[in-house]
């Protein structure tokens, strides 16, 4: 009986000293979970220095194509750590600019929201240009919006027998001006597209003597 007791005691001792892989795996999972929670808390915690920066924000809901006035924008202080890249920090850089897309009240205005050389560069590269187009088909502007990729098709207006041809491919729409009011106002709408500089120059020249329309990707 003594041998049996000694055997049982030794078995218990070996079991106690042997690593319990189930417990070890559970402990690792708990530790990993704690680390994830800590990382999230660090990422979401306020800037310890409490730094804030004045940025331009919209004072009301705004439509694409709007020319920003002093009443449309205001400066607000926002936590520096949360600011998007390209945020405008002075009203002088946005007042008078044209919006490239719709903006909600209180939204921070960035370089991707207003028409500028920077906007063109963000769209099609650093050597890009923006070309304004008056389309032959007044209904097309209702079908496209900023960010659409289009091809520009043209034909000489004076030559009714001329075959339409591709003037520019893979242009990116950066602005569709809002519809005007009254009969015939649809023909006054402008579609602005971004292209690499060489293609943009060729397209701008072609539109002087050709009627153009778009095909949408």
GURO-391363 format. One record per atom (N, C-alpha, C): residue in one letter; x, y, z. Coordinates in nm, 4 decimals, m for minus. Layout:
% residues N
   res       east      north         up
     a          X          Y          Z
...
***
This chain:
% residues 217
   res       east      north         up
     x     0.0832    m0.1210     0.0000
     x     0.0000     0.0000     0.0000
     x     0.0864     0.1256     0.0000
     x     0.2011     0.1150     0.0781
     x     0.2950     0.2270     0.0800
     x     0.3497     0.2563    m0.0573
     x     0.3836     0.1479    m0.1331
     x     0.4329     0.1678    m0.2697
     x     0.3288     0.2371    m0.3570
     x     0.1996     0.1967    m0.3354
     x     0.0911     0.2581    m0.4136
     x     0.0784     0.4062    m0.3845
     x     0.0908     0.4407    m0.2537
     x     0.0828     0.5820    m0.2170
     x     0.1999     0.6601    m0.2747
     x     0.3201     0.5979    m0.2656
     x     0.4381     0.6661    m0.3200
     x     0.4250     0.6861    m0.4703
     x     0.3703     0.5813    m0.5365
     x     0.3515     0.5900    m0.6826
     x     0.2537     0.7014    m0.7182
     x     0.1432     0.7087    m0.6443
     x     0.0434     0.8127    m0.6715
     x     0.1004     0.9508    m0.6467
     x     0.1762     0.9673    m0.5390
     x     0.2355     1.0969    m0.5067
     x     0.3358     1.1400    m0.6136
     x     0.4165     1.0444    m0.6608
     x     0.5135     1.0789    m0.7645
     x     0.4445     1.1148    m0.8959
     x     0.3350     1.0433    m0.9272
     x     0.2603     1.0766    m1.0491
     x     0.2044     1.2177    m1.0422
     x     0.1533     1.2531    m0.9246
     x     0.0976     1.3871    m0.9081
     x     0.2052     1.4929    m0.9204
     x     0.3213     1.4646    m0.8674
     x     0.4315     1.5594    m0.8749
     x     0.4753     1.5800    m1.0196
     x     0.4868     1.4670    m1.0954
     x     0.5267     1.4790    m1.2366
     x     0.4205     1.5567    m1.3165
     x     0.2931     1.5317    m1.2840
     x     0.1863     1.6006    m1.3561
     x     0.1876     1.7505    m1.3273
     x     0.2189     1.7825    m1.1995
     x     0.2247     1.9237    m1.1621
     x     0.3405     1.9941    m1.2307
     x     0.4533     1.9226    m1.2470
     x     0.5707     1.9828    m1.3080
     x     0.5633     1.9846    m1.4602
     x     0.4829     1.8975    m1.5204
     x     0.4715     1.8884    m1.6654
     x     0.3936     2.0089    m1.7187
     x     0.4392     2.0766    m1.8281
     x     0.3659     2.1918    m1.8834
     x     0.2275     2.1495    m1.9328
     x     0.1285     2.2270    m1.8979
     x    m0.0066     2.2035    m1.9459
     x    m0.0264     2.2896    m2.0709
     x    m0.0211     2.2243    m2.1875
     x    m0.0246     2.2996    m2.3119
     x    m0.1591     2.3692    m2.3332
     x    m0.2641     2.3112    m2.2788
     x    m0.3945     2.3758    m2.2907
     x    m0.3952     2.5074    m2.2160
     x    m0.3415     2.5040    m2.0918
     x    m0.3360     2.6267    m2.0132
     x    m0.2415     2.7278    m2.0781
     x    m0.1303     2.6779    m2.1330
     x    m0.0342     2.7676    m2.1979
     x    m0.0966     2.8371    m2.3189
     x    m0.1704     2.7623    m2.4021
     x    m0.2361     2.8192    m2.5192
     x    m0.3399     2.9226    m2.4794
     x    m0.4160     2.8910    m2.3736
     x    m0.5172     2.9854    m2.3261
     x    m0.4518     3.1143    m2.2770
     x    m0.3409     3.0973    m2.2038
     x    m0.2710     3.2153    m2.1520
     x    m0.2191     3.3021    m2.2661
     x    m0.1687     3.2379    m2.3715
     x    m0.1184     3.3140    m2.4854
     x    m0.2301     3.3901    m2.5545
     x    m0.3447     3.3261    m2.5668
     x    m0.4582     3.3930    m2.6314
     x    m0.5045     3.5122    m2.5490
     x    m0.5083     3.4955    m2.4193
     x    m0.5488     3.6066    m2.3323
     x    m0.4492     3.7213    m2.3443
     x    m0.3201     3.6864    m2.3436
     x    m0.2169     3.7900    m2.3547
     x    m0.2287     3.8638    m2.4886
     x    m0.2546     3.7881    m2.5965
     x    m0.2695     3.8511    m2.7281
     x    m0.3898     3.9442    m2.7303
     x    m0.4987     3.9002    m2.6682
     x    m0.6178     3.9845    m2.6619
     x    m0.5931     4.1122    m2.5847
     x    m0.5200     4.1013    m2.4734
     x    m0.4870     4.2195    m2.3942
     x    m0.4026     4.3169    m2.4754
     x    m0.3066     4.2655    m2.5518
     x    m0.2219     4.3512    m2.6341
     x    m0.3025     4.4246    m2.7416
     x    m0.3990     4.3540    m2.8023
     x    m0.4834     4.4172    m2.9036
     x    m0.5640     4.5315    m2.8430
     x    m0.6211     4.5055    m2.7248
     x    m0.6999     4.6097    m2.6574
     x    m0.6123     4.7296    m2.6232
     x    m0.4912     4.7031    m2.5738
     x    m0.4003     4.8119    m2.5386
     x    m0.3615     4.8935    m2.6619
     x    m0.3360     4.8235    m2.7742
     x    m0.2995     4.8938    m2.8975
     x    m0.4135     4.9835    m2.9447
     x    m0.5375     4.9330    m2.9368
     x    m0.6524     5.0132    m2.9772
     x    m0.6685     5.1345    m2.8868
     x    m0.6479     5.1149    m2.7572
     x    m0.6610     5.2257    m2.6626
     x    m0.5567     5.3330    m2.6894
     x    m0.4343     5.2905    m2.7229
     x    m0.3282     5.3877    m2.7526
     x    m0.3609     5.4650    m2.8801
     x    m0.4142     5.3934    m2.9810
     x    m0.4448     5.4591    m3.1082
     x    m0.5582     5.5603    m3.0942
     x    m0.6535     5.5332    m3.0050
     x    m0.7715     5.6173    m2.9917
     x    m0.7599     5.7228    m2.8836
     x    m0.6567     5.7161    m2.8033
     x    m0.6457     5.8120    m2.6943
     x    m0.6196     5.9521    m2.7500
     x    m0.6648     6.0536    m2.6812
     x    m0.6407     6.1904    m2.7280
     x    m0.4918     6.2210    m2.7317
     x    m0.4576     6.3191    m2.8139
     x    m0.3196     6.3641    m2.8198
     x    m0.2771     6.4070    m2.6794
     x    m0.1746     6.3433    m2.6218
     x    m0.1365     6.3760    m2.4850
     x    m0.0986     6.5221    m2.4670
     x    m0.0539     6.5860    m2.5743
     x    m0.0183     6.7269    m2.5641
     x    m0.1405     6.8163    m2.5836
     x    m0.2540     6.7559    m2.6243
     x    m0.3750     6.8344    m2.6468
     x    m0.3639     6.9314    m2.7629
     x    m0.2798     6.8997    m2.8598
     x    m0.2566     6.9919    m2.9700
     x    m0.3772     6.9985    m3.0627
     x    m0.4125     7.1186    m3.1025
     x    m0.5234     7.1408    m3.1944
     x    m0.4782     7.2395    m3.3016
     x    m0.5373     7.2240    m3.4207
     x    m0.4990     7.3082    m3.5336
     x    m0.6247     7.3672    m3.5958
     x    m0.6173     7.4926    m3.6371
     x    m0.7292     7.5547    m3.7069
     x    m0.7319     7.5073    m3.8519
     x    m0.8481     7.4597    m3.8959
     x    m0.8635     7.4147    m4.0337
     x    m0.9921     7.4724    m4.0912
     x    m0.9961     7.4797    m4.2237
     x    m1.1153     7.5290    m4.2923
     x    m1.2190     7.4178    m4.3028
     x    m1.3412     7.4476    m4.2617
     x    m1.4510     7.3514    m4.2719
     x    m1.5690     7.4194    m4.3402
     x    m1.6575     7.3388    m4.3953
     x    m1.7749     7.3946    m4.4625
     x    m1.8768     7.4412    m4.3593
     x    m1.9370     7.5545    m4.3862
     x    m2.0361     7.6098    m4.2947
     x    m2.1754     7.5557    m4.3224
     x    m2.1924     7.4915    m4.4362
     x    m2.3226     7.4354    m4.4742
     x    m2.3003     7.3249    m4.5760
     x    m2.4044     7.2493    m4.6089
     x    m2.3944     7.1517    m4.7170
     x    m2.3699     7.2269    m4.8480
     x    m2.2735     7.1781    m4.9269
     x    m2.2367     7.2467    m5.0511
     x    m2.2382     7.1489    m5.1675
     x    m2.2719     7.1995    m5.2845
     x    m2.2809     7.1184    m5.4051
     x    m2.1547     7.1311    m5.4893
     x    m2.1201     7.0275    m5.5675
     x    m2.0050     7.0377    m5.6568
     x    m2.0239     7.1502    m5.7578
     x    m1.9148     7.2167    m5.7905
     x    m1.9223     7.3281    m5.8840
     x    m1.9453     7.4616    m5.8166
     x    m1.9727     7.4612    m5.6852
     x    m1.9958     7.5860    m5.6134
     x    m1.8649     7.6625    m5.5988
     x    m1.8715     7.7919    m5.6191
     x    m1.7564     7.8784    m5.5930
     x    m1.7670     7.9236    m5.4477
     x    m1.6688     7.8883    m5.3676
     x    m1.6777     7.9103    m5.2238
     x    m1.6678     8.0584    m5.1891
     x    m1.7616     8.1035    m5.1085
     x    m1.7585     8.2405    m5.0572
     x    m1.7169     8.2375    m4.9109
     x    m1.6954     8.3558    m4.8551
     x    m1.6564     8.3641    m4.7142
     x    m1.7667     8.3110    m4.6229
     x    m1.8917     8.3121    m4.6701
     x    m2.0031     8.2619    m4.5891
     x    m2.0135     8.1090    m4.5938
     x    m1.9441     8.0470    m4.6882
     x    m1.9533     7.9016    m4.7045
     x    m1.8547     7.8261    m4.6162
     x    m1.7541     7.8949    m4.5650
     x    m1.6473     7.8267    m4.4912
     x    m1.6176     7.9007    m4.3615
     x    m1.5581     7.8300    m4.2693
     x    m1.5154     7.8913    m4.1436
     x    m1.3963     7.8131    m4.0902
     x    m1.3256     7.8710    m3.9964
     x    m1.2142     7.8035    m3.9308
     x    m1.2622     7.7405    m3.8008
     x    m1.2199     7.6169    m3.7802
     x    m1.2496     7.5466    m3.6553
     x    m1.1227     7.4790    m3.6057
     x    m1.1116     7.4674    m3.4747
     x    m0.9982     7.3953    m3.4177
     x    m1.0339     7.2477    m3.4072
     x    m0.9471     7.1638    m3.4592
     x    m0.9647     7.0195    m3.4550
     x    m0.8374     6.9557    m3.3996
     x    m0.8481     6.8369    m3.3346
     x    m0.7274     6.7691    m3.2851
     x    m0.6279     6.7458    m3.3986
     x    m0.5061     6.7883    m3.3795
     x    m0.4046     6.7792    m3.4842
     x    m0.3834     6.6359    m3.5314
     x    m0.3873     6.5414    m3.4383
     x    m0.3589     6.4018    m3.4727
     x    m0.4646     6.3408    m3.5637
     x    m0.5843     6.4012    m3.5708
     x    m0.6930     6.3427    m3.6508
     x    m0.7102     6.4101    m3.7868
     x    m0.6295     6.5106    m3.8174
     x    m0.6496     6.5853    m3.9417
     x    m0.6110     6.5023    m4.0637
     x    m0.6905     6.5077    m4.1710
     x    m0.6535     6.4364    m4.2943
     x    m0.5401     6.5094    m4.3652
     x    m0.4686     6.4369    m4.4498
     x    m0.3643     6.4989    m4.5303
     x    m0.4266     6.6032    m4.6230
     x    m0.3545     6.7114    m4.6449
     x    m0.4016     6.8129    m4.7388
     x    m0.5076     6.9055    m4.6849
     x    m0.5316     6.9063    m4.5539
     x    m0.6332     6.9947    m4.4971
     x    m0.5902     7.1403    m4.5121
     x    m0.6837     7.2250    m4.5532
     x    m0.6548     7.3678    m4.5651
     x    m0.6598     7.4322    m4.4270
     x    m0.5592     7.5121    m4.3965
     x    m0.5504     7.5734    m4.2645
     x    m0.5739     7.7242    m4.2688
     x    m0.6112     7.7768    m4.3841
     x    m0.6394     7.9204    m4.3968
     x    m0.7571     7.9388    m4.4914
     x    m0.8438     8.0351    m4.4597
     x    m0.9589     8.0598    m4.5457
     x    m0.9176     8.1150    m4.6816
     x    m0.8063     8.1859    m4.6853
     x    m0.7627     8.2471    m4.8111
     x    m0.7353     8.1440    m4.9193
     x    m0.7032     8.0213    m4.8803
     x    m0.6711     7.9182    m4.9794
     x    m0.7950     7.8503    m5.0365
     x    m0.9117     7.8751    m4.9763
     x    m1.0331     7.8086    m5.0255
     x    m1.1389     7.9071    m5.0744
     x    m1.1433     8.0290    m5.0194
     x    m1.2427     8.1257    m5.0651
     x    m1.2153     8.1598    m5.2113
     x    m1.3191     8.1456    m5.2940
     x    m1.3057     8.1669    m5.4378
     x    m1.2759     8.0412    m5.5153
     x    m1.2385     7.9332    m5.4458
     x    m1.2100     7.8066    m5.5132
     x    m1.3397     7.7371    m5.5514
     x    m1.3297     7.6441    m5.6453
     x    m1.4465     7.5691    m5.6927
     x    m1.4435     7.4286    m5.6359
     x    m1.5565     7.3870    m5.5810
     x    m1.5643     7.2535    m5.5230
     x    m1.5680     7.1463    m5.6312
     x    m1.4920     7.0397    m5.6101
     x    m1.4890     6.9287    m5.7054
     x    m1.5903     6.8208    m5.6710
     x    m1.6493     6.8280    m5.5532
     x    m1.7461     6.7259    m5.5123
     x    m1.8356     6.7800    m5.4028
     x    m1.9430     6.7077    m5.3691
     x    m2.0318     6.7548    m5.2629
     x    m1.9621     6.7517    m5.1275
     x    m1.9982     6.8448    m5.0415
     x    m1.9377     6.8558    m4.9088
     x    m2.0483     6.8735    m4.8061
     x    m2.0373     6.8019    m4.6956
     x    m2.1333     6.8137    m4.5862
     x    m2.0928     6.9254    m4.4897
     x    m2.1920     6.9825    m4.4208
     x    m2.1640     7.0846    m4.3206
     x    m2.0674     7.0308    m4.2155
     x    m1.9643     7.1070    m4.1850
     x    m1.8663     7.0673    m4.0848
     x    m1.7534     6.9819    m4.1373
     x    m1.7559     6.9490    m4.2682
     x    m1.6496     6.8650    m4.3255
     x    m1.5228     6.9470    m4.3468
     x    m1.4085     6.8883    m4.3137
     x    m1.2802     6.9546    m4.3352
     x    m1.2525     6.9611    m4.4850
     x    m1.2126     7.0778    m4.5327
     x    m1.1832     7.0963    m4.6745
     x    m1.0369     7.0624    m4.7009
     x    m1.0148     6.9697    m4.7912
     x    m0.8795     6.9272    m4.8265
     x    m0.8502     6.9614    m4.9715
     x    m0.7249     6.9372    m5.0114
     x    m0.6854     6.9658    m5.1496
     x    m0.7540     6.8748    m5.2495
     x    m0.8152     6.7670    m5.2035
     x    m0.8881     6.6774    m5.2935
     x    m1.0320     6.7226    m5.3143
     x    m1.0741     6.8277    m5.2443
     x    m1.2120     6.8757    m5.2528
     x    m1.2279     6.9979    m5.3426
     x    m1.1180     7.0667    m5.3728
     x    m1.1285     7.1884    m5.4534
     x    m1.0422     7.1754    m5.5779
     x    m1.0858     7.2395    m5.6852
     x    m1.0112     7.2344    m5.8103
     x    m0.8839     7.3169    m5.7990
     x    m0.7724     7.2549    m5.8324
     x    m0.6425     7.3194    m5.8249
     x    m0.5425     7.2294    m5.8957
     x    m0.4206     7.2760    m5.9217
     x    m0.3186     7.1863    m5.9764
     x    m0.2966     7.0645    m5.8890
     x    m0.3095     7.0827    m5.7572
     x    m0.2935     6.9701    m5.6656
     x    m0.4038     6.8665    m5.6885
     x    m0.5256     6.9136    m5.7135
     x    m0.6376     6.8230    m5.7391
     x    m0.6108     6.7411    m5.8649
     x    m0.5619     6.8059    m5.9703
     x    m0.5305     6.7337    m6.0932
     x    m0.4221     6.6308    m6.0689
     x    m0.3199     6.6682    m5.9915
     x    m0.2110     6.5756    m5.9631
     x    m0.2565     6.4547    m5.8859
     x    m0.3480     6.4737    m5.7920
     x    m0.4007     6.3607    m5.7160
     x    m0.4786     6.2661    m5.8054
     x    m0.5350     6.3192    m5.9131
     x    m0.6219     6.2398    m5.9997
     x    m0.5452     6.1594    m6.1031
     x    m0.4554     6.2259    m6.1763
     x    m0.3884     6.1565    m6.2877
     x    m0.2373     6.1724    m6.2880
     x    m0.1786     6.2231    m6.1817
     x    m0.0335     6.2319    m6.1757
     x     0.0142     6.3750    m6.1681
     x     0.1414     6.3914    m6.1323
     x     0.1948     6.5261    m6.1077
     x     0.1998     6.6162    m6.2289
     x     0.2036     6.5613    m6.3504
     x     0.2113     6.6425    m6.4719
     x     0.0757     6.6523    m6.5414
     x    m0.0316     6.6509    m6.4661
     x    m0.1648     6.6499    m6.5264
     x    m0.2212     6.7902    m6.5391
     x    m0.3246     6.8021    m6.6215
     x    m0.3948     6.9282    m6.6417
     x    m0.5452     6.9002    m6.6430
     x    m0.6234     7.0048    m6.6168
     x    m0.7687     6.9920    m6.6196
     x    m0.8227     7.0631    m6.7432
     x    m0.9102     6.9947    m6.8164
     x    m0.9670     7.0484    m6.9403
     x    m1.1178     7.0644    m6.9234
     x    m1.1734     7.1827    m6.9460
     x    m1.3186     7.2009    m6.9420
     x    m1.3810     7.1595    m7.0750
     x    m1.4926     7.0895    m7.0680
     x    m1.5600     7.0412    m7.1891
     x    m1.7057     7.0856    m7.1893
     x    m1.7490     7.1410    m7.3021
     x    m1.8911     7.1636    m7.3276
     x    m1.9361     7.0500    m7.4195
     x    m2.0196     6.9625    m7.3697
     x    m2.0551     6.8424    m7.4442
     x    m2.1659     6.8691    m7.5446
     x    m2.1603     6.7958    m7.6538
     x    m2.2603     6.8087    m7.7587
     x    m2.3955     6.7558    m7.7128
     x    m2.3938     6.6549    m7.6279
     x    m2.5173     6.5961    m7.5756
     x    m2.5405     6.6503    m7.4350
     x    m2.6394     6.7359    m7.4198
     x    m2.6645     6.8019    m7.2912
     x    m2.7120     6.7059    m7.1832
     x    m2.7517     6.5843    m7.2207
     x    m2.8007     6.4891    m7.1208
     x    m2.6870     6.4155    m7.0501
     x    m2.5682     6.4116    m7.1112
     x    m2.4575     6.3337    m7.0553
     x    m2.4163     6.3810    m6.9158
     x    m2.4079     6.5115    m6.8885
     x    m2.3669     6.5526    m6.7542
     x    m2.4542     6.4970    m6.6414
     x    m2.5778     6.4645    m6.6733
     x    m2.6656     6.4057    m6.5701
     x    m2.6277     6.2616    m6.5383
     x    m2.5470     6.1991    m6.6232
     x    m2.5158     6.0568    m6.6082
     x    m2.3794     6.0316    m6.5450
     x    m2.2992     6.1363    m6.5275
     x    m2.1640     6.1168    m6.4764
     x    m2.1446     6.1971    m6.3489
     x    m2.0376     6.1643    m6.2778
     x    m2.0055     6.2362    m6.1547
     x    m1.8544     6.2327    m6.1347
     x    m1.8088     6.3114    m6.0387
     x    m1.6656     6.3180    m6.0102
     x    m1.6103     6.1792    m5.9814
     x    m1.4945     6.1496    m6.0391
     x    m1.4302     6.0197    m6.0197
     x    m1.4542     5.9224    m6.1316
     x    m1.5553     5.9474    m6.2174
     x    m1.5801     5.8579    m6.3305
     x    m1.4641     5.8672    m6.4305
     x    m1.4366     5.7555    m6.4962
     x    m1.3345     5.7512    m6.6009
     x    m1.4063     5.7476    m6.7355
     x    m1.3671     5.8362    m6.8257
     x    m1.4385     5.8510    m6.9525
     x    m1.3397     5.8607    m7.0683
     x    m1.3899     5.8349    m7.1877
     x    m1.3175     5.8628    m7.3112
     x    m1.3890     5.9785    m7.3805
     x    m1.3121     6.0651    m7.4418
     x    m1.3691     6.1818    m7.5103
     x    m1.3686     6.1558    m7.6603
     x    m1.4870     6.1650    m7.7203
     x    m1.5055     6.1403    m7.8630
     x    m1.5402     6.2725    m7.9313
     x    m1.4810     6.2984    m8.0483
     x    m1.5079     6.4240    m8.1180
     x    m1.5246     6.4065    m8.2667
     x    m1.5877     6.5074    m8.3267
     x    m1.6023     6.5126    m8.4728
     x    m1.6140     6.6592    m8.5125
     x    m1.5544     6.6997    m8.6248
     x    m1.5654     6.8395    m8.6692
     x    m1.7111     6.8799    m8.6890
     x    m1.7481     6.9940    m8.6320
     x    m1.8877     7.0370    m8.6403
     x    m1.9278     7.0737    m8.7828
     x    m1.8336     7.1270    m8.8603
     x    m1.8678     7.1736    m8.9948
     x    m1.8785     7.0599    m9.0962
     x    m1.8245     6.9443    m9.0640
     x    m1.8220     6.8329    m9.1595
     x    m1.9164     6.7228    m9.1108
     x    m2.0351     6.7186    m9.1673
     x    m2.1347     6.6211    m9.1241
     x    m2.0987     6.4790    m9.1664
     x    m2.0054     6.4646    m9.2615
     x    m1.9668     6.3329    m9.3080
     x    m1.8455     6.2772    m9.2315
     x    m1.7872     6.3559    m9.1451
     x    m1.6672     6.3121    m9.0729
     x    m1.7019     6.2031    m8.9726
     x    m1.6132     6.1070    m8.9631
     x    m1.6328     5.9983    m8.8671
     x    m1.5814     6.0423    m8.7299
     x    m1.6603     6.0212    m8.6253
     x    m1.6125     6.0546    m8.4910
     x    m1.4865     5.9751    m8.4582
     x    m1.3978     6.0347    m8.3796
     x    m1.2749     5.9658    m8.3428
     x    m1.2428     5.9911    m8.1952
     x    m1.1609     5.9050    m8.1420
     x    m1.1204     5.9177    m8.0022
     x    m1.0213     6.0325    m7.9880
     x    m1.0555     6.1296    m7.9046
     x    m0.9663     6.2427    m7.8796
     x    m0.8799     6.2209    m7.7555
     x    m0.9336     6.1523    m7.6564
     x    m0.8589     6.1271    m7.5321
     x    m0.9225     6.0101    m7.4600
     x    m0.8371     5.9227    m7.4076
     x    m0.8863     5.8068    m7.3339
     x    m0.8500     5.8143    m7.1865
     x    m0.9275     5.7488    m7.1055
     x    m0.9005     5.7367    m6.9616
     x    m0.8903     5.8721    m6.8919
     x    m0.9735     5.9653    m6.9319
     x    m0.9813     6.0931    m6.8605
     x    m1.0625     6.0726    m6.7328
     x    m1.0250     6.1447    m6.6270
     x    m1.0949     6.1329    m6.4990
     x    m1.1784     6.2590    m6.4771
     x    m1.3068     6.2388    m6.4534
     x    m1.3965     6.3518    m6.4273
     x    m1.3668     6.4082    m6.2886
     x    m1.3382     6.5382    m6.2829
     x    m1.3138     6.6014    m6.1532
     x    m1.4258     6.6965    m6.1139
     x    m1.5084     6.7354    m6.2092
     x    m1.6193     6.8254    m6.1772
     x    m1.7253     6.8179    m6.2854
     x    m1.8499     6.8137    m6.2419
     x    m1.9641     6.8313    m6.3318
     x    m2.0413     6.9508    m6.2770
     x    m2.0486     7.0578    m6.3532
     x    m2.1147     7.1766    m6.3021
     x    m2.2636     7.1496    m6.2828
     x    m2.3242     7.2135    m6.1831
     x    m2.4660     7.1888    m6.1564
     x    m2.5531     7.2400    m6.2693
     x    m2.6705     7.1826    m6.2811
     x    m2.7638     7.2238    m6.3851
     x    m2.8160     7.3635    m6.3558
     x    m2.8260     7.4449    m6.4605
     x    m2.8830     7.5777    m6.4446
     x    m3.0345     7.5712    m6.4440
     x    m3.0947     7.6873    m6.4360
     x    m3.2405     7.6964    m6.4343
     x    m3.2892     7.7613    m6.5630
     x    m3.4060     7.7182    m6.6056
     x    m3.4653     7.7770    m6.7238
     x    m3.4404     7.6950    m6.8484
     x    m3.5179     7.7198    m6.9545
     x    m3.5043     7.6456    m7.0801
     x    m3.3655     7.6637    m7.1406
     x    m3.3091     7.5537    m7.1885
     x    m3.1798     7.5588    m7.2553
     x    m3.0611     7.5711    m7.1637
     x    m3.0837     7.5700    m7.0312
     x    m2.9723     7.5870    m6.9383
     x    m2.8798     7.4668    m6.9380
     x    m2.9312     7.3496    m6.9780
     x    m2.8483     7.2292    m6.9765
     x    m2.7282     7.2386    m7.0672
     x    m2.7387     7.3173    m7.1764
     x    m2.6278     7.3298    m7.2689
     x    m2.5121     7.4110    m7.2152
     x    m2.5326     7.4796    m7.1050
     x    m2.4272     7.5619    m7.0476
     x    m2.3410     7.4857    m6.9479
     x    m2.3720     7.3622    m6.9225
     x    m2.2992     7.2864    m6.8215
     x    m2.1595     7.2500    m6.8711
     x    m2.0683     7.2424    m6.7757
     x    m1.9291     7.2125    m6.8071
     x    m1.8872     7.0865    m6.7333
     x    m1.8157     7.0000    m6.8030
     x    m1.7541     6.8827    m6.7426
     x    m1.6033     6.9032    m6.7466
     x    m1.5397     6.8974    m6.6314
     x    m1.3947     6.9130    m6.6260
     x    m1.3300     6.7770    m6.6059
     x    m1.2310     6.7474    m6.6904
     x    m1.1634     6.6182    m6.6842
     x    m1.0135     6.6399    m6.6675
     x    m0.9487     6.5482    m6.5978
     x    m0.8038     6.5546    m6.5771
     x    m0.7352     6.4526    m6.6664
     x    m0.6242     6.4977    m6.7263
     x    m0.5449     6.4133    m6.8156
     x    m0.3971     6.4494    m6.7988
     x    m0.3068     6.3586    m6.8371
     x    m0.1661     6.3979    m6.8450
     x    m0.1505     6.5190    m6.9357
     x    m0.0495     6.6011    m6.9109
     x    m0.0372     6.7314    m6.9758
     x    m0.0460     6.7247    m7.1284
     x     0.0294     6.6347    m7.1928
     x     0.0302     6.6294    m7.3393
     x    m0.1079     6.5985    m7.3951
     x    m0.1753     6.4997    m7.3354
     x    m0.3097     6.4630    m7.3809
     x    m0.4088     6.5753    m7.3535
     x    m0.3927     6.6438    m7.2410
     x    m0.4831     6.7539    m7.2073
     x    m0.4697     6.8679    m7.3066
     x    m0.3460     6.9016    m7.3451
     x    m0.3251     7.0095    m7.4419
     x    m0.3868     6.9739    m7.5775
     x    m0.3682     6.8504    m7.6208
     x    m0.4237     6.8074    m7.7493
     x    m0.5766     6.8102    m7.7461
     x    m0.6350     6.7679    m7.6340
     x    m0.7808     6.7671    m7.6224
     x    m0.8344     6.9098    m7.6222
     x    m0.7694     6.9976    m7.5471
     x    m0.8160     7.1360    m7.5420
     x    m0.8138     7.1990    m7.6802
     x    m0.7094     7.1703    m7.7583
     x    m0.7012     7.2247    m7.8943
     x    m0.8115     7.1668    m7.9828
     x    m0.8374     7.0379    m7.9682
     x    m0.9388     6.9731    m8.0524
     x    m1.0783     7.0274    m8.0244
     x    m1.1064     7.0610    m7.8982
     x    m1.2413     7.1077    m7.8652
     x    m1.2713     7.2457    m7.9248
     x    m1.1682     7.3169    m7.9721
     x    m1.1919     7.4474    m8.0340
     x    m1.2631     7.4340    m8.1684
     x    m1.2469     7.3206    m8.2330
     x    m1.3033     7.3041    m8.3679
     x    m1.3901     7.1792    m8.3797
     x    m1.4096     7.1066    m8.2695
     x    m1.4872     6.9839    m8.2767
     x    m1.5936     6.9794    m8.1678
     x    m1.7044     6.9149    m8.2005
     x    m1.8065     6.8841    m8.1005
     x    m1.7637     6.7562    m8.0292
     x    m1.7827     6.7513    m7.8970
     x    m1.7358     6.6351    m7.8213
     x    m1.8471     6.5756    m7.7379
     x    m1.8315     6.4469    m7.7121
     x    m1.9176     6.3770    m7.6175
     x    m1.8312     6.2746    m7.5454
     x    m1.8910     6.2001    m7.4556
     x    m1.8151     6.1071    m7.3721
     x    m1.8694     5.9661    m7.3817
     x    m1.7799     5.8703    m7.3676
     x    m1.8211     5.7329    m7.3362
     x    m1.7703     5.7045    m7.1959
     x    m1.8495     5.6316    m7.1193
     x    m1.8217     5.6127    m6.9770
     x    m1.7709     5.4717    m6.9533
     x    m1.6627     5.4578    m6.8802
     x    m1.6074     5.3259    m6.8494
     x    m1.7001     5.2539    m6.7524
***
